[in-house]
Amino acid sequence: MKKAKLLITAGLAAVIAGNVLAQKSVTESIAEYRAMLADDNPAELFEARGEALWKQKRGPKNESLEKCDLGKGPGVVKGVFVELPRYFADTQRVQDMESRLLTCMETLQGLNAADIVKTPFGTGEQNNVTALAAWISGKSKGMKFNLPQRHVEEKTLYEVGKRLFFQRGGTHDFSCASCHLEDGKRIRLQDLPNLTKNPGAGNGFGAWPAYRITPGEMWSMQLRFNDCYRQMRFPYPIFGSDATVALGVYLGVTGKGGESIAPALKR
């Protein structure tokens, strides 16, 4: 894996160097680089693992997740990703992909959701949740986001997420909007989409889960949010918290009509 990462990084450097000579923009260079790797996205390995986990009998109850209801009925995975987060009557909560999977893992398989929440990112059952999210999101690739806003809780979480997006704080007085409020902003080689409107909101929200080349890791939306909070010098949110779900509602609703490309490939 380390050798592959070095080759990929060298390939990116070569593409950028060549395109600089050709006077292409960095954005065009990155897009060309991603297109070159699209057919060999390592996310496919996580999708395969996620499918196996979905069908595998596990936990104290020795059951699979094939009866998990992600919003379209037990066992249905196609099209669910582009309608999450949404309200679920059985939990009386608005849940995103990861928090809903925790519910199913606890109720169907007997695993302890609270223990999984406490697990450090990138280890144990949280890794399994990410793999499951990668596979499930892939079943909606190419579909348009259309999050429901019928239930009062869905509307409430949208407003909460909007306020969190603009909330400033931490040692640097940052907010999500500090990086994602304007068009054409960039940190080093990384474009920063404007998440307050389309196409930025749809493109940004619709890319996660994604395989990140630099650390060589698969990141779910929960981990993406956590890393954003880290960079803003905020404390990490709790995995599957109402705060991160609310941000997902705000971004998903704002990105209505955007196309899901998850699981995507990121720098």
C-alpha positions in Angstrom: 0.0 0.0 0.0 2.9 2.4 0.8 4.5 1.7 -2.5 1.2 2.3 -4.3 0.8 5.6 -2.4 4.3 6.7 -3.5 3.6 5.9 -7.1 0.2 7.7 -7.0 1.9 10.8 -5.4 4.7 10.7 -8.0 2.0 10.5 -10.7 0.2 13.5 -9.3 3.5 15.5 -9.2 4.2 14.6 -12.8 0.7 15.5 -14.0 0.9 18.9 -12.2 4.4 19.6 -13.4 3.5 18.8 -17.0 0.3 20.8 -16.9 2.1 23.8 -15.4 4.3 23.8 -18.4 1.2 23.6 -20.6 -0.2 26.5 -18.6 -3.2 24.5 -17.3 -4.7 25.6 -14.0 -4.0 23.5 -10.8 -7.7 22.7 -10.7 -7.6 21.3 -14.2 -4.5 19.3 -13.3 -6.2 17.8 -10.2 -9.3 16.9 -12.2 -7.1 15.2 -14.8 -5.2 13.3 -12.2 -8.4 12.1 -10.5 -9.8 11.0 -13.9 -6.6 8.9 -14.5 -7.2 7.0 -11.3 -11.0 6.7 -11.5 -10.9 3.2 -12.8 -8.6 2.0 -10.0 -10.2 3.8 -7.0 -9.1 1.8 -3.8 -12.5 2.6 -2.4 -13.7 -0.5 -4.4 -11.9 -2.7 -1.8 -13.8 -1.1 1.0 -17.1 -1.5 -1.0 -16.4 -5.2 -1.3 -15.7 -5.4 2.4 -18.9 -3.5 3.2 -21.0 -5.8 1.1 -19.5 -8.8 2.9 -20.2 -7.2 6.3 -23.8 -6.5 5.3 -24.4 -10.2 4.6 -22.2 -11.7 7.3 -23.8 -13.0 10.5 -22.1 -11.3 13.4 -22.5 -10.1 17.0 -24.2 -11.7 20.0 -27.3 -12.4 18.0 -25.4 -13.9 15.1 -27.4 -12.0 12.5 -26.6 -10.1 9.3 -27.7 -6.6 8.5 -29.9 -7.7 5.6 -33.0 -6.7 7.4 -31.7 -3.2 8.2 -34.1 -0.4 7.2 -32.2 2.6 5.9 -35.3 4.4 4.9 -36.8 2.5 2.0 -37.7 -0.7 3.8 -35.8 -3.7 5.3 -32.8 -4.7 3.2 -33.2 -2.0 0.5 -29.9 -0.2 -0.2 -30.3 1.3 -3.7 -31.3 5.0 -3.5 -31.1 5.3 0.3 -27.9 7.3 0.4 -29.3 10.3 -1.6 -32.2 10.6 0.9 -30.1 10.6 4.1 -30.1 12.0 6.8 -33.8 11.5 7.4 -36.3 11.0 10.2 -36.8 7.4 11.5 -40.0 6.7 13.5 -38.5 3.7 15.4 -35.7 5.8 16.9 -37.7 9.1 16.8 -34.5 10.8 15.5 -33.1 12.1 12.3 -30.2 9.8 11.4 -27.5 9.8 8.8 -25.9 6.7 7.2 -23.5 6.0 10.0 -25.8 6.6 13.0 -28.5 4.5 11.3 -26.1 1.7 10.8 -25.3 1.8 14.5 -28.9 1.4 15.3 -29.2 -1.7 13.0 -26.0 -3.2 14.4 -27.3 -2.9 17.9 -30.9 -4.0 17.3 -30.3 -6.7 14.7 -26.8 -8.0 15.7 -26.7 -7.2 19.4 -23.6 -5.1 19.2 -23.2 -2.2 21.6 -23.7 1.1 19.8 -22.3 3.1 22.7 -19.1 1.2 22.7 -18.7 1.6 18.9 -19.2 5.4 19.3 -16.3 5.5 21.8 -14.0 3.6 19.5 -11.2 5.8 18.0 -11.7 6.5 14.3 -10.0 4.0 12.0 -10.2 1.1 14.4 -12.5 -1.7 15.3 -16.2 -1.5 14.5 -16.0 2.1 13.3 -13.9 0.8 10.4 -16.7 -1.6 9.7 -19.2 1.2 9.7 -17.1 3.1 7.2 -16.8 0.1 4.9 -20.6 -0.5 5.1 -21.2 3.2 4.3 -18.9 2.9 1.3 -20.8 0.0 -0.2 -24.2 1.4 0.5 -23.3 4.9 -0.9 -22.0 3.2 -4.1 -25.5 1.8 -4.7 -26.8 5.3 -5.2 -23.9 6.6 -7.5 -25.2 8.9 -10.2 -28.5 9.5 -8.4 -29.7 13.0 -7.3 -29.8 14.1 -3.7 -33.4 14.7 -2.5 -33.4 14.7 1.3 -36.9 14.7 2.8 -38.0 17.8 4.7 -41.5 16.7 5.6 -41.1 15.9 9.3 -40.7 18.7 11.9 -37.5 17.0 13.1 -36.0 17.1 9.6 -36.8 20.8 9.3 -35.4 21.5 12.8 -32.2 19.7 12.1 -31.8 21.7 8.9 -32.0 24.9 10.8 -29.6 23.6 13.5 -27.1 22.5 10.8 -27.3 25.9 9.1 -26.5 27.6 12.4 -23.6 25.2 13.1 -22.2 25.9 9.7 -21.9 29.6 10.4 -21.0 29.3 14.1 -17.6 30.8 14.9 -15.5 29.6 17.8 -12.3 27.9 18.9 -8.9 29.4 19.3 -8.9 30.7 15.7 -12.5 31.9 15.6 -13.2 29.7 12.6 -16.5 28.3 11.3 -17.3 26.0 8.4 -18.2 29.1 6.5 -14.6 30.4 6.9 -13.5 28.0 4.2 -16.8 27.2 2.4 -18.7 30.4 1.9 -17.2 31.9 -1.2 -16.4 30.7 -4.7 -12.9 30.1 -5.9 -11.2 29.6 -2.6 -8.3 27.1 -2.2 -5.9 25.8 0.5 -2.6 24.8 -1.2 -3.8 22.5 -4.0 -7.2 21.8 -2.6 -10.2 23.6 -4.0 -12.8 24.6 -1.3 -16.3 24.3 -2.7 -18.9 26.9 -1.7 -21.2 24.7 0.4 -24.0 27.3 0.7 -25.3 26.7 -2.8 -25.1 24.4 -5.8 -23.0 23.1 -7.5 -20.6 23.3 -4.5 -23.0 21.9 -1.9 -24.0 18.9 -4.1 -20.5 18.2 -5.2 -19.1 18.5 -1.7 -21.7 16.5 0.1 -22.0 14.0 -2.7 -18.4 12.8 -2.6 -18.2 11.3 0.9 -17.4 8.5 1.8 -14.2 8.8 -0.1 -10.7 7.3 -0.3 -8.1 9.8 0.7 -4.8 9.2 -1.2 -2.5 11.2 1.2 -3.2 9.2 4.4 -4.2 6.1 2.4 -7.5 5.8 4.3 -11.2 5.5 3.7 -13.1 8.4 5.3 -16.8 8.5 6.0 -18.7 11.8 6.2 -18.4 11.6 10.0 -14.6 11.5 9.8 -14.6 14.3 7.2 -16.6 16.5 9.7 -14.3 15.6 12.5 -11.2 16.6 10.6 -12.8 19.9 9.6 -13.4 20.5 13.3 -9.8 19.6 14.1 -8.6 22.1 11.6 -10.9 24.8 13.1 -9.4 23.9 16.5 -12.7 22.7 17.9 -13.1 19.6 20.0 -14.0 16.5 18.1 -17.8 15.9 17.8 -19.1 12.6 19.1 -19.4 10.0 16.4 -23.0 10.1 15.0 -23.9 13.1 17.2 -26.9 15.3 16.5 -24.5 18.1 15.6 -22.8 16.2 12.7 -26.2 14.8 11.6 -27.6 18.3 11.5 -24.7 19.5 9.4 -25.4 16.6 7.0 -29.0 17.7 6.7 -28.0 21.3 6.0 -25.5 20.3 3.3 -27.7 17.6 1.8 -30.8 19.8 1.5 -28.7 22.7 0.2 -27.2 20.3 -2.4 -30.6 19.1 -3.6 -30.3 17.9 -7.2 -26.6 17.3 -6.9 -25.3 14.0 -8.2 -23.8 11.4 -5.8 -20.3 10.3 -6.8 -19.5 8.5 -3.6 -17.4 6.6 -2.8 -15.1 9.1 -4.4 -11.3 9.7 -4.6 -9.8 12.6 -2.7 -6.3 14.0 -2.3 
